[in-house]
Amino acid sequence: MKEGESIYHKIKKEEKCCSTKRSVNEHGKTFSINCSDKNINICCVKLDKCLITAISNQKQCDYLFMSDRNNSPTDYSYYFVELKGSGCDAEGAFEQIQQAVNYIKSRFGVIPKHQIWGFIVGGKDTQNMSRLKERFKRDIGKELKHSTGIRYEHKI
């Protein structure tokens, strides 16, 4: 990897795990990115069992969407997505997102907190969710969003 190369471009080189998809579906849950700005490129990265291969006793979130506006590192955004099946608890999804963020940072380099988003689609809402959202904002990234429904669309 070239010195000074952005994390976005380092990850994008992992071609077997990257695509231009803007929507993913697992466990009957769907996450999609809605972007009408033609200057924004979207890259969908399959994390679990692709970019992140088996790490003992560690679960990873499902996907990472990356957006690139005008090829400017200050305009990159990283969206970590966990799609939960029905009956699963969203707290476990938080841990999966946290572990994936930590892995990406350790392998590819530091990502500024304001460029990191977390999304949990599905799973049971718990009383602890507001505390987890605060913890995410304090320790990990910009914002954690949770939808108990079967679909979440994020507009950028």
Contacts in CASP RR format, 6 or more apart in sequence:
PFRMAT RR
TARGET T0000
AUTHOR 0000-0000-0000
METHOD contacts of the structure
MODEL  1
MKEGESIYHKIKKEEKCCSTKRSVNEHGKTFSINCSDKNINICCVKLDKC
LITAISNQKQCDYLFMSDRNNSPTDYSYYFVELKGSGCDAEGAFEQIQQA
VNYIKSRFGVIPKHQIWGFIVGGKDTQNMSRLKERFKRDIGKELKHSTGI
RYEHKI
1 10 0 8 1.000
1 13 0 8 1.000
6 73 0 8 1.000
6 76 0 8 1.000
7 76 0 8 1.000
7 78 0 8 1.000
7 104 0 8 1.000
7 108 0 8 1.000
7 109 0 8 1.000
7 110 0 8 1.000
7 111 0 8 1.000
8 43 0 8 1.000
8 66 0 8 1.000
8 68 0 8 1.000
8 73 0 8 1.000
8 76 0 8 1.000
10 108 0 8 1.000
10 109 0 8 1.000
11 18 0 8 1.000
11 43 0 8 1.000
11 45 0 8 1.000
11 51 0 8 1.000
11 64 0 8 1.000
11 66 0 8 1.000
11 104 0 8 1.000
11 108 0 8 1.000
12 18 0 8 1.000
12 43 0 8 1.000
12 66 0 8 1.000
14 45 0 8 1.000
14 51 0 8 1.000
16 50 0 8 1.000
17 45 0 8 1.000
17 46 0 8 1.000
17 47 0 8 1.000
17 50 0 8 1.000
17 51 0 8 1.000
18 43 0 8 1.000
18 44 0 8 1.000
18 45 0 8 1.000
18 46 0 8 1.000
19 43 0 8 1.000
19 44 0 8 1.000
19 46 0 8 1.000
20 42 0 8 1.000
20 43 0 8 1.000
20 44 0 8 1.000
21 44 0 8 1.000
22 32 0 8 1.000
22 33 0 8 1.000
22 34 0 8 1.000
22 35 0 8 1.000
22 42 0 8 1.000
22 44 0 8 1.000
22 65 0 8 1.000
23 30 0 8 1.000
23 31 0 8 1.000
23 32 0 8 1.000
23 33 0 8 1.000
24 30 0 8 1.000
24 31 0 8 1.000
24 32 0 8 1.000
24 44 0 8 1.000
24 62 0 8 1.000
24 63 0 8 1.000
24 81 0 8 1.000
24 83 0 8 1.000
25 83 0 8 1.000
26 62 0 8 1.000
26 83 0 8 1.000
27 83 0 8 1.000
27 84 0 8 1.000
27 85 0 8 1.000
27 86 0 8 1.000
28 83 0 8 1.000
28 85 0 8 1.000
28 150 0 8 1.000
29 83 0 8 1.000
29 84 0 8 1.000
29 85 0 8 1.000
29 121 0 8 1.000
29 122 0 8 1.000
29 149 0 8 1.000
29 150 0 8 1.000
29 151 0 8 1.000
30 83 0 8 1.000
30 121 0 8 1.000
30 150 0 8 1.000
30 151 0 8 1.000
30 152 0 8 1.000
31 63 0 8 1.000
31 81 0 8 1.000
31 83 0 8 1.000
31 119 0 8 1.000
31 121 0 8 1.000
31 151 0 8 1.000
31 152 0 8 1.000
31 153 0 8 1.000
31 154 0 8 1.000
32 151 0 8 1.000
32 152 0 8 1.000
32 153 0 8 1.000
32 154 0 8 1.000
33 42 0 8 1.000
33 65 0 8 1.000
33 67 0 8 1.000
33 79 0 8 1.000
33 153 0 8 1.000
33 154 0 8 1.000
33 156 0 8 1.000
34 153 0 8 1.000
34 154 0 8 1.000
34 155 0 8 1.000
34 156 0 8 1.000
35 42 0 8 1.000
35 67 0 8 1.000
35 155 0 8 1.000
35 156 0 8 1.000
37 69 0 8 1.000
37 156 0 8 1.000
39 69 0 8 1.000
39 70 0 8 1.000
40 67 0 8 1.000
40 68 0 8 1.000
40 69 0 8 1.000
40 156 0 8 1.000
41 67 0 8 1.000
41 68 0 8 1.000
42 65 0 8 1.000
42 66 0 8 1.000
42 67 0 8 1.000
42 68 0 8 1.000
43 65 0 8 1.000
43 66 0 8 1.000
43 67 0 8 1.000
43 68 0 8 1.000
44 63 0 8 1.000
44 64 0 8 1.000
44 65 0 8 1.000
45 51 0 8 1.000
45 63 0 8 1.000
45 64 0 8 1.000
45 65 0 8 1.000
45 66 0 8 1.000
46 62 0 8 1.000
46 63 0 8 1.000
47 60 0 8 1.000
47 61 0 8 1.000
47 62 0 8 1.000
47 63 0 8 1.000
47 64 0 8 1.000
47 80 0 8 1.000
47 100 0 8 1.000
48 59 0 8 1.000
48 60 0 8 1.000
48 61 0 8 1.000
48 62 0 8 1.000
51 64 0 8 1.000
52 60 0 8 1.000
52 100 0 8 1.000
52 103 0 8 1.000
55 103 0 8 1.000
58 99 0 8 1.000
59 92 0 8 1.000
59 95 0 8 1.000
59 96 0 8 1.000
59 99 0 8 1.000
60 96 0 8 1.000
60 99 0 8 1.000
60 100 0 8 1.000
60 103 0 8 1.000
61 80 0 8 1.000
61 81 0 8 1.000
61 82 0 8 1.000
61 93 0 8 1.000
61 96 0 8 1.000
61 97 0 8 1.000
61 99 0 8 1.000
61 100 0 8 1.000
62 81 0 8 1.000
62 82 0 8 1.000
62 83 0 8 1.000
63 80 0 8 1.000
63 81 0 8 1.000
63 83 0 8 1.000
64 78 0 8 1.000
64 79 0 8 1.000
64 80 0 8 1.000
64 81 0 8 1.000
64 100 0 8 1.000
64 104 0 8 1.000
65 78 0 8 1.000
65 79 0 8 1.000
65 81 0 8 1.000
66 76 0 8 1.000
66 77 0 8 1.000
66 78 0 8 1.000
66 79 0 8 1.000
67 76 0 8 1.000
67 77 0 8 1.000
67 79 0 8 1.000
67 156 0 8 1.000
68 75 0 8 1.000
68 76 0 8 1.000
69 75 0 8 1.000
69 76 0 8 1.000
76 115 0 8 1.000
77 115 0 8 1.000
77 117 0 8 1.000
77 156 0 8 1.000
78 104 0 8 1.000
78 111 0 8 1.000
78 115 0 8 1.000
78 116 0 8 1.000
78 117 0 8 1.000
79 117 0 8 1.000
79 118 0 8 1.000
79 119 0 8 1.000
79 154 0 8 1.000
80 97 0 8 1.000
80 100 0 8 1.000
80 101 0 8 1.000
80 116 0 8 1.000
80 117 0 8 1.000
80 118 0 8 1.000
80 119 0 8 1.000
81 118 0 8 1.000
81 119 0 8 1.000
81 121 0 8 1.000
82 93 0 8 1.000
82 96 0 8 1.000
82 97 0 8 1.000
82 119 0 8 1.000
82 120 0 8 1.000
82 121 0 8 1.000
83 121 0 8 1.000
83 122 0 8 1.000
84 90 0 8 1.000
84 93 0 8 1.000
84 120 0 8 1.000
84 121 0 8 1.000
84 122 0 8 1.000
84 123 0 8 1.000
85 122 0 8 1.000
85 123 0 8 1.000
86 122 0 8 1.000
86 123 0 8 1.000
87 123 0 8 1.000
87 124 0 8 1.000
88 122 0 8 1.000
88 123 0 8 1.000
88 124 0 8 1.000
89 123 0 8 1.000
89 124 0 8 1.000
89 126 0 8 1.000
90 120 0 8 1.000
90 122 0 8 1.000
90 123 0 8 1.000
90 124 0 8 1.000
90 125 0 8 1.000
90 126 0 8 1.000
90 129 0 8 1.000
90 132 0 8 1.000
90 146 0 8 1.000
90 148 0 8 1.000
91 126 0 8 1.000
91 128 0 8 1.000
91 129 0 8 1.000
91 132 0 8 1.000
93 120 0 8 1.000
93 123 0 8 1.000
94 120 0 8 1.000
94 132 0 8 1.000
94 135 0 8 1.000
94 136 0 8 1.000
94 144 0 8 1.000
97 118 0 8 1.000
97 120 0 8 1.000
97 136 0 8 1.000
97 140 0 8 1.000
97 144 0 8 1.000
98 136 0 8 1.000
98 140 0 8 1.000
101 111 0 8 1.000
101 116 0 8 1.000
101 140 0 8 1.000
101 141 0 8 1.000
104 111 0 8 1.000
105 111 0 8 1.000
113 140 0 8 1.000
113 141 0 8 1.000
113 142 0 8 1.000
114 141 0 8 1.000
114 142 0 8 1.000
115 141 0 8 1.000
115 142 0 8 1.000
116 140 0 8 1.000
116 141 0 8 1.000
116 142 0 8 1.000
117 141 0 8 1.000
117 142 0 8 1.000
117 143 0 8 1.000
117 144 0 8 1.000
117 145 0 8 1.000
117 154 0 8 1.000
118 136 0 8 1.000
118 141 0 8 1.000
118 143 0 8 1.000
118 144 0 8 1.000
118 145 0 8 1.000
119 144 0 8 1.000
119 145 0 8 1.000
119 146 0 8 1.000
119 147 0 8 1.000
119 152 0 8 1.000
119 154 0 8 1.000
120 144 0 8 1.000
120 145 0 8 1.000
120 146 0 8 1.000
120 147 0 8 1.000
121 147 0 8 1.000
121 149 0 8 1.000
121 150 0 8 1.000
121 151 0 8 1.000
121 152 0 8 1.000
122 146 0 8 1.000
122 147 0 8 1.000
122 148 0 8 1.000
122 149 0 8 1.000
122 150 0 8 1.000
123 148 0 8 1.000
124 148 0 8 1.000
125 146 0 8 1.000
125 148 0 8 1.000
129 146 0 8 1.000
132 144 0 8 1.000
133 143 0 8 1.000
133 144 0 8 1.000
133 146 0 8 1.000
136 143 0 8 1.000
136 144 0 8 1.000
137 143 0 8 1.000
137 144 0 8 1.000
145 152 0 8 1.000
145 154 0 8 1.000
END
